[in-house]
Amino acid sequence: QLVESGGTLVQPGGSLTLSCAAGGESVNYYAIAWFRQVPGKGREGISCMRNSGTNLRYTDTAKGRFTISRNVAENTVYLQMNSLQPEDTGVYYCAARRSSFECASGLTDSTWYEYWGQGTQVTVSS
């Protein structure tokens, strides 16, 4: 079970941190990713990390602005987002796949993941 939180309305240029709390097994068993979706479009990959917490991957959209991290003790993965722009608006999802492989295959492929959260809405607007 994955539960996202932290989405809200934020002004352009602002920052926000999203959380993905994982129930059940430790995140040490799972590759975790963040995707986002806007109405009428498919889910867009943002970032992923390997089950070991290494091999962090970012799409061009996220590079330099977003940071994925985790707290194993809290079984939670985070997405720190800076310099937010209106085009970052959307529903943000975390996803997981029980895997020890590096997550490059799943950076932009939503079908690679087995589990999804319900999403959290991020709106960037003045």
DRENDO-1510 file (C-alpha; in Angstrom, 1 decimal, always signed):
<recs>
REC; n; res; u; v; w
REC; 1; GLN; +0.0; +0.0; +0.0 .
REC; 2; LEU; +1.3; +3.4; -1.0 .
REC; 3; VAL; -0.1; +6.7; +0.3 .
REC; 4; GLU; +1.0; +10.0; -1.1 .
REC; 5; SER; +0.6; +13.3; +0.7 .
REC; 6; GLY; +1.8; +16.8; +0.6 .
REC; 7; GLY; +0.1; +18.1; -2.5 .
REC; 8; THR; -1.3; +21.6; -2.3 .
REC; 9; LEU; -1.5; +25.0; -4.1 .
REC; 10; VAL; +1.8; +26.7; -4.4 .
REC; 11; GLN; +2.9; +29.8; -6.1 .
REC; 12; PRO; +5.3; +29.8; -9.2 .
REC; 13; GLY; +8.9; +29.6; -8.0 .
REC; 14; GLY; +7.9; +27.9; -4.8 .
REC; 15; SER; +8.9; +24.6; -3.3 .
REC; 16; LEU; +7.0; +21.6; -2.1 .
REC; 17; THR; +7.9; +18.2; -0.7 .
REC; 18; LEU; +5.7; +15.2; -1.4 .
REC; 19; SER; +5.7; +12.0; +0.7 .
REC; 20; CYS; +4.9; +8.4; -0.2 .
REC; 21; ALA; +4.3; +6.3; +2.8 .
REC; 22; ALA; +4.7; +2.6; +2.1 .
REC; 23; GLY; +2.8; +0.0; +4.1 .
REC; 24; GLY; +3.7; -3.6; +4.5 .
REC; 25; GLU; +7.3; -4.6; +3.4 .
REC; 26; SER; +10.3; -2.3; +3.7 .
REC; 27; VAL; +11.1; +0.0; +0.9 .
REC; 28; ASN; +14.4; -1.8; +0.8 .
REC; 29; TYR; +12.7; -4.5; -1.3 .
REC; 30; TYR; +11.2; -2.0; -3.8 .
REC; 31; ALA; +12.2; +0.3; -6.6 .
REC; 32; ILE; +10.2; +3.4; -6.1 .
REC; 33; ALA; +9.2; +6.1; -8.6 .
REC; 34; TRP; +7.3; +9.3; -8.9 .
REC; 35; PHE; +5.0; +10.0; -11.9 .
REC; 36; ARG; +2.6; +12.8; -12.6 .
REC; 37; GLN; -0.5; +13.1; -14.7 .
REC; 38; VAL; -2.6; +15.9; -16.1 .
REC; 39; PRO; -6.1; +15.5; -17.5 .
REC; 40; GLY; -6.1; +14.0; -20.9 .
REC; 41; LYS; -2.5; +12.8; -20.8 .
REC; 42; GLY; -0.8; +9.7; -19.7 .
REC; 43; ARG; +1.4; +9.4; -16.6 .
REC; 44; GLU; +4.7; +11.1; -17.0 .
REC; 45; GLY; +7.8; +9.8; -15.3 .
REC; 46; ILE; +9.7; +12.1; -13.0 .
REC; 47; SER; +12.2; +10.2; -10.9 .
REC; 48; CYS; +13.0; +6.8; -9.5 .
REC; 49; MET; +15.3; +5.0; -7.1 .
REC; 50; ARG; +16.6; +1.5; -6.8 .
REC; 51; ASN; +15.6; -0.6; -3.8 .
REC; 52; SER; +19.0; +0.1; -2.2 .
REC; 53; GLY; +18.2; +3.8; -2.3 .
REC; 54; THR; +20.9; +4.3; -4.9 .
REC; 55; ASN; +21.0; +4.9; -8.7 .
REC; 56; LEU; +18.7; +7.9; -8.5 .
REC; 57; ARG; +17.2; +8.7; -11.9 .
REC; 58; TYR; +15.5; +11.9; -13.1 .
REC; 59; THR; +13.8; +12.8; -16.4 .
REC; 60; ASP; +14.9; +16.1; -18.0 .
REC; 61; THR; +11.7; +17.6; -16.5 .
REC; 62; ALA; +13.0; +17.0; -13.0 .
REC; 63; LYS; +16.8; +17.4; -13.3 .
REC; 64; GLY; +18.2; +20.2; -11.3 .
REC; 65; ARG; +14.8; +21.0; -9.6 .
REC; 66; PHE; +13.5; +17.8; -8.0 .
REC; 67; THR; +15.2; +15.4; -5.6 .
REC; 68; ILE; +14.0; +11.9; -4.6 .
REC; 69; SER; +15.0; +10.6; -1.2 .
REC; 70; ARG; +13.8; +8.2; +1.4 .
REC; 71; ASN; +13.7; +7.5; +5.1 .
REC; 72; VAL; +13.9; +3.7; +5.6 .
REC; 73; ALA; +13.0; +3.9; +9.3 .
REC; 74; GLU; +9.8; +5.7; +8.3 .
REC; 75; ASN; +9.3; +3.5; +5.2 .
REC; 76; THR; +8.7; +6.7; +3.3 .
REC; 77; VAL; +10.0; +8.1; +0.0 .
REC; 78; TYR; +10.0; +11.8; -0.7 .
REC; 79; LEU; +10.0; +14.1; -3.7 .
REC; 80; GLN; +11.5; +17.6; -3.0 .
REC; 81; MET; +10.4; +20.0; -5.7 .
REC; 82; ASN; +11.9; +23.4; -6.2 .
REC; 83; SER; +11.4; +26.2; -8.7 .
REC; 84; LEU; +7.9; +25.0; -9.4 .
REC; 85; GLN; +6.1; +26.3; -12.5 .
REC; 86; PRO; +2.5; +26.1; -13.7 .
REC; 87; GLU; +3.4; +23.3; -16.0 .
REC; 88; ASP; +4.3; +21.2; -13.0 .
REC; 89; THR; +0.6; +21.1; -12.0 .
REC; 90; GLY; -0.9; +17.7; -11.9 .
REC; 91; VAL; -1.7; +14.7; -9.8 .
REC; 92; TYR; +1.5; +13.1; -8.5 .
REC; 93; TYR; +1.7; +9.4; -7.9 .
REC; 94; CYS; +4.3; +7.2; -6.3 .
REC; 95; ALA; +4.8; +3.7; -7.7 .
REC; 96; ALA; +6.6; +0.6; -6.6 .
REC; 97; ARG; +8.0; -2.6; -8.0 .
REC; 98; ARG; +9.5; -5.4; -5.9 .
REC; 99; SER; +12.9; -5.5; -7.6 .
REC; 100; SER; +16.6; -5.4; -6.9 .
REC; 101; PHE; +17.3; -4.1; -10.4 .
REC; 102; GLU; +18.3; -0.5; -11.2 .
REC; 103; CYS; +15.1; +1.5; -12.1 .
REC; 104; ALA; +16.2; +2.9; -15.5 .
REC; 105; SER; +13.6; +0.7; -17.3 .
REC; 106; GLY; +10.9; +2.2; -15.1 .
REC; 107; LEU; +11.9; +5.8; -15.2 .
REC; 108; THR; +9.3; +6.6; -17.8 .
REC; 109; ASP; +7.4; +3.3; -18.2 .
REC; 110; SER; +4.5; +3.2; -15.8 .
REC; 111; THR; +3.7; -0.4; -16.7 .
REC; 112; TRP; +6.9; -1.5; -15.0 .
REC; 113; TYR; +5.4; -0.9; -11.6 .
REC; 114; GLU; +3.2; -3.2; -9.6 .
REC; 115; TYR; +1.8; -0.9; -7.0 .
REC; 116; TRP; +0.4; +2.7; -7.1 .
REC; 117; GLY; -0.8; +5.2; -4.6 .
REC; 118; GLN; -4.0; +7.2; -5.0 .
REC; 119; GLY; -2.2; +10.4; -6.0 .
REC; 120; THR; -1.9; +13.9; -4.5 .
REC; 121; GLN; -2.8; +17.1; -6.3 .
REC; 122; VAL; -0.2; +19.7; -6.9 .
REC; 123; THR; -1.3; +23.0; -8.3 .
REC; 124; VAL; +1.2; +25.7; -9.2 .
REC; 125; SER; -0.6; +29.0; -9.7 .
REC; 126; SER; -0.5; +32.6; -8.6 .
</recs>
